[in-house]
Amino acid sequence: MMTQEEKDRFNEANKTVHSVETQWHYPIMTKYGFVADTKEGIGFVRGYDYHHSITGHKIRVCTGVNADYFTDRVHEVYPNYWANLEPHLKKITEKV
């Protein structure tokens, strides 16, 4: 059981703002022409939305405590692990 002080520190830490540019997926997504629609995420688990202006693809990447996965909202590729992100992006943008 957490003490009140521990709960307060936990809750304060969960308010931390994370810029999309500092996240592991940002350089991968931008490398394949995706633009971040979500500029900041807050807390231990965050979701960032991206779109591709040419192909129309929309991808959501979730990251944080036990949550490094992505969802392709166009191809209906649902939660997929982080290691598959770049190969998936390469495949869906190869004709761009």
Secondary structure as UniProt FT lines:
FT   HELIX           4..13
FT   TURN            14..15
FT   STRAND          17..19
FT   HELIX           20..22
FT   TURN            24..25
FT   HELIX           26..31
FT   TURN            32..33
FT   STRAND          34..36
FT   STRAND          40..42
FT   STRAND          45..52
FT   TURN            53..55
FT   STRAND          58..64
FT   TURN            65..66
FT   STRAND          69..72
FT   TURN            73..76
FT   STRAND          77..81
FT   HELIX           82..84
FT   HELIX           85..93
FT   TURN            94..95
//
